[in-house]
């Protein structure tokens, strides 16, 4: 009998329950493989968790060092007032980056956030204004409109198979054009009193918006780490096919981050209205790159599947601190954008190095 036929017959006999080779117990061998797999999975999970904790601590540490060192640049910097200013300005980016982070977590990208910030701000000033008429149902209605726009972007990505980059950019162009036509180029109206209260009032020597931001951070951290939705988003970002096999409705689930991101962007537009008591058609333009940078600098993989909201918060605070220092030095907005882009590239290189190292470790483990 040819050698390959003999080998095939041996395999068939083993599958039919023929005795295994002497000295080998197939049941125990299976248990050993399962045990090694679980041990390797737990070890990789602990390594990933340790790496995320280290990244978060490094980002927050850099923010503190930057605040302290800025004291040597100007006496106005490095003070408690500067810290409060940084936290107020970071609140916009923290809320926005939460939604962007969920999109990046599943391997997507949302480039429509500037237009949705503008949409939320423009609708707030034109529908409500300083008169506060119908504020308690118009504010939720505006957020619902933003969520609907995000859902439409998600539908284009999921059902039409349009790449996220192209779909969200097209959505941004359409929304910006609608805002331009609706306002005839000049948004009118002021800020509702509740938004002025949120952005201008102080309590116990601390701006009220900082209390709100802390509550939002706790909410986002809990949702992403301790809810079924958060666990499913991690599973989807890690391996879409495995999530599908596990029974997760991946198509419907993929719509959720885009809807949340659009809602967060619309709410940031409302916050900016309360902060500046008005809206402009360019109010969201400066937030697209920072919203991505905060997520990446915070340790999230641009390919999805990893990252924490606390790390994103650290990235937002670091970028905001850097922005205040750049403004104090006197550099223009162009240099700020250049520095933010360089930070994104540096963070991607660091994460790519970690990815390659992890891949190499896996290959060595398999060979052993």
C-alpha positions, 0 to 999 in steps of 0.5 A: 500500500502506498505510504500516503494511503496508509497514512490516510487509513490510519487517520480514518481508523483513529477518527472511528475510535481505533486505539491510539498509539501506545503511551498516548491518552487522547482525552488527557492530550485534549485537556492539556491543549485546552489548559495551555490555550486558556493559560496563554489567553489569560496571560495575553489578557493580563499583558494587554491589561498591564500595557493599557494601564501603563499607557494610561499612567504615562499619558496622565504623567506627561500631562502633569509634567507638561503643566509643571514645565510650562511654568518656566515658559510663562508665569501665567501657566502652571497655576491652578487657574490654568489647570481649571482652564485645561479641564474646561477645554478638555471637557469638549474633547472628552465627550467627543472622543468617547464616541470616536473611541467606540467607533475606533474600537470596532475598527471604524473611523468617524470623520463626520464629527465636525459637521455634527458639532455644527449641526447640534450647535446651529439647531440649538441656537435657531430652534431654542435660542435664549428664549428657552421655549420648548427646551426640554423636548427640543434638546432631546430632539436635536440629539435624536436627529444627530443619532439618526445621522450617525445611524445612516452613516452606519447603515451605509458602512454595514449594508452598502459596504462603503468604507468608513472613511468615505461614508463618514466624509460624505455624511460630513459634506451633506450635513455641512451643506444642509447647515449652510443652506438652513442658516443662509450662511449666518446662524442666529440666536443665543444660548439656552439658559440651561447650557449657560448654567452648565458652562458658566456656573461654579460650585465650591470653587470649581466650574460646574462643567468639570463635575459634569465631565467627571460624571460622564467619564464614570458613565463611559467607563462603566458602559465600556467595561461592565456592560454587555454592550461594551463586551460585545463591542470589544468582541466585534473589534477583536474578531468579527467572525468570532463575534458572529459565531458567538451569536452576536448580531454584528450588523446591528451592533456596528450601527451603535458606535456611529449613533453614539458618536454622532450624539456625542458630537451634537452634544459637544455642539450644545456645550460650545453654544453654552460656552460661547453663547452662539454658533458658527458654521466652522465651530466643529472644524478644529475637533476632527483630528484631536478626537482621533488623536486623543483615542490613539494617544490614549493607547487604543489600537487604530485597528480596533479591539483594544483601548480604554476610555480612561486612556482616551481621557488622558489623551484628551487632557494631554492634547488640551494641555499641549494646546494651551502651552502652544497658545502661550508660546504664540504659535499659530493654529497651523503649528498646533495641527502639525504637532497633533499630527506628529503625536498621532504618528508617534503613537501609531509607531509605538502601538505598531511596535507593540503589535509586532512584538506581540505577534512575534511572541505568539509565533515563538510560543507556537513553535515551542 
